[in-house]
Amino acid sequence: MQYKAVIFDLDGTLINSLDDLADSVNKVLTSYNLPTYDIESYKYRVGNGIRKLMERSLPADKQDLLDEALEKFKAIYAKHNLDKTRPYADIMQLLQTLKDKDIKLGVCTNKHDEAAKAIIKTLFDENTFSQIIGDKAGLKRKPDPGKVLAIAKNWNIPPQEIAYLGDSGVDMQTAVNADMLAVGVLWGFRTADELKENGADVLISSPLELLTAVNFYK
């Protein structure tokens, strides 16, 4: 199979955003005099949208604070989402190489839509991605395939000719559910075992490895 397009997850795949996410949640928790968590532990809190991130971070007996805490998080993260967040090494080269091959590029993330688009606008060249869909009202979150299938439809490319890259089991489930090639990345937030258990077709340990691991349309 030759692939004509790539859809990327954002956090843990294109960008290392873990520190800013963790710092922002910890600031919210501190505002309530609640215990905070180390950066590494947030690898297993992110991935299912910011509401789930906050739900996982609040103690079980403080879930009544969820709505208020979520609004606090949004305000803090909007100011600090680019303090430490950067693209992973070689991502920019990968994207340019794919563009040079006329491979269509998109992003599908469970990060809230406004933050995702603001970060992408700042960190990546204009028009790098022709489709960007984050978490917003009316759209189901991954692993529901609706958002990636909408991107495929907008491109007029069959899902079977699209590679989906992500760093979590949710991402691999999304690709499987959409009948896309599931490419698991090993530089992100989760383990190879999690990726394989959730249907990864291919595992890559560095961004440029994608160019040899997947047969792109010429």
C-alpha positions in Angstrom: 0.0 0.0 0.0 1.2 3.5 -0.8 0.1 6.2 1.6 -1.0 9.7 0.5 -1.5 11.5 3.8 -0.5 11.5 7.4 -2.6 12.5 10.4 -0.6 13.3 13.6 -1.6 13.3 17.2 -0.2 16.4 18.9 0.9 16.0 22.5 3.6 13.3 22.8 3.8 13.0 19.0 4.6 16.3 17.4 5.3 18.3 20.5 6.6 17.6 24.0 4.1 19.5 26.0 4.2 17.4 29.2 5.9 20.0 31.4 3.5 22.8 30.6 0.5 20.6 31.1 1.8 19.3 34.4 2.8 22.7 35.7 -0.6 24.1 34.8 -2.5 21.3 36.6 -0.2 21.6 39.6 -1.0 25.3 39.8 -4.7 24.5 39.9 -4.2 21.9 42.6 -2.0 24.3 44.6 -4.8 26.9 44.5 -7.0 24.4 46.4 -4.1 23.4 48.8 -4.2 19.9 47.3 -1.2 17.7 46.7 0.6 18.0 43.4 2.2 15.4 41.2 5.6 14.8 39.5 6.0 15.5 35.8 6.4 11.8 34.9 3.1 10.8 36.4 1.3 13.1 34.0 2.2 10.8 31.1 -0.7 8.6 32.3 -3.2 11.5 33.0 -3.1 13.1 29.6 -4.5 11.8 26.3 -8.2 11.8 26.8 -8.9 15.6 26.8 -8.5 18.2 29.5 -11.6 17.3 31.5 -10.4 13.7 32.0 -6.9 15.1 32.8 -8.3 17.2 35.6 -10.6 14.4 36.8 -7.6 12.1 37.1 -5.7 14.8 38.9 -8.3 15.8 41.5 -8.6 13.5 44.6 -11.6 11.2 44.6 -13.2 13.2 47.4 -12.8 16.6 45.5 -14.5 15.7 42.2 -17.1 18.3 43.0 -14.5 20.9 42.1 -14.1 19.5 38.6 -16.0 22.2 36.6 -14.4 25.1 38.5 -10.9 23.5 38.4 -11.3 22.9 34.6 -12.0 26.6 34.0 -9.0 27.5 36.2 -6.8 25.1 34.2 -7.9 26.6 30.8 -7.0 30.1 32.0 -3.6 29.1 33.4 -2.7 26.9 30.4 -3.6 29.5 27.9 -0.9 31.7 29.4 1.7 29.0 29.9 1.2 26.5 27.1 4.4 27.6 25.3 6.7 28.1 28.3 8.5 24.8 27.7 6.6 23.1 24.9 8.6 22.5 21.7 8.5 20.1 18.7 10.4 16.9 19.2 13.8 16.7 17.5 13.6 16.0 13.8 9.9 16.7 13.6 10.4 19.8 11.5 12.6 18.0 9.0 10.1 15.1 8.8 7.2 17.5 8.0 9.2 19.4 5.4 10.2 16.1 3.7 6.6 14.9 3.6 5.5 18.3 2.2 8.1 18.1 -0.5 6.6 14.7 -1.4 3.1 16.3 -1.7 1.9 14.2 1.2 -1.1 15.8 2.9 -0.6 16.6 6.6 -3.2 16.9 9.3 -3.6 17.0 13.1 -6.2 15.3 15.2 -5.9 15.7 19.0 -7.9 15.5 22.1 -6.4 18.7 23.3 -9.0 21.5 23.3 -9.3 23.0 19.9 -8.4 26.6 20.7 -5.2 25.6 22.5 -4.2 23.1 19.8 -4.5 25.6 17.0 -2.8 28.4 19.0 0.2 26.1 19.7 0.4 24.9 16.1 0.2 28.4 14.7 3.2 29.5 16.9 5.5 26.4 16.6 4.9 25.4 13.0 5.1 27.1 9.6 1.9 28.4 8.2 0.0 26.0 6.0 2.0 23.0 7.3 -1.2 21.2 8.2 -4.2 21.5 5.9 -6.6 20.0 8.5 -6.5 20.5 12.3 -9.2 19.2 14.6 -9.1 19.4 18.4 -11.6 18.7 21.1 -14.7 20.9 20.7 -18.4 20.7 21.3 -20.3 18.3 19.1 -17.3 16.1 18.2 -16.5 12.8 20.0 -13.0 12.4 21.3 -10.6 9.8 20.1 -10.7 6.8 20.0 -13.9 7.5 18.2 -12.9 7.7 14.5 -15.2 10.5 13.5 -12.7 13.3 13.5 -10.0 11.5 11.5 -12.6 10.2 9.1 -13.8 13.8 8.6 -10.3 14.8 7.7 -10.0 11.9 5.2 -13.3 13.0 3.6 -12.2 16.6 3.3 -9.1 15.4 1.6 -11.0 13.0 -0.6 -8.6 10.3 0.3 -9.6 6.7 1.4 -8.8 6.1 5.1 -6.8 3.0 3.9 -4.3 5.4 2.3 -3.7 7.5 5.4 -1.2 6.8 8.2 -2.1 7.9 11.6 0.7 8.7 14.1 0.3 8.7 17.8 2.0 7.8 21.1 -0.8 6.2 23.1 -3.2 3.3 23.0 -6.0 5.8 22.4 -4.3 6.8 19.2 -3.8 3.3 18.0 -7.5 2.5 18.7 -8.4 5.6 16.7 -6.4 4.4 13.7 -7.8 0.9 13.9 -11.4 2.2 14.2 -10.8 4.4 11.1 -9.1 1.6 9.1 -6.0 3.7 8.8 -2.4 2.6 9.2 -1.6 2.7 13.0 1.9 4.0 13.5 3.0 4.1 17.1 5.8 6.5 18.1 8.2 5.6 20.9 9.4 9.1 21.8 6.1 10.1 23.4 4.3 9.5 26.7 3.5 5.8 26.6 5.2 2.4 26.2 5.7 0.1 23.2 3.6 -2.5 24.9 0.6 -0.2 25.2 0.9 0.7 21.5 1.2 -2.9 20.4 -1.7 -4.0 22.7 -3.9 -1.5 21.1 -3.3 -2.3 17.5 -0.1 -0.6 16.3 0.8 -1.8 12.8 4.2 -0.1 12.9 6.4 1.2 15.7 9.0 3.9 15.1 11.7 5.2 17.5 12.5 8.5 15.8 10.5 10.8 13.5 12.6 10.3 10.3 12.2 6.6 10.6 8.7 7.1 9.3 10.1 7.8 5.8 11.4 4.3 5.6 8.8 2.5 7.7 5.9 3.6 5.5 5.7 3.5 1.8 4.5 6.9 0.6 2.9 7.7 -2.7 5.3 9.1 -5.3 
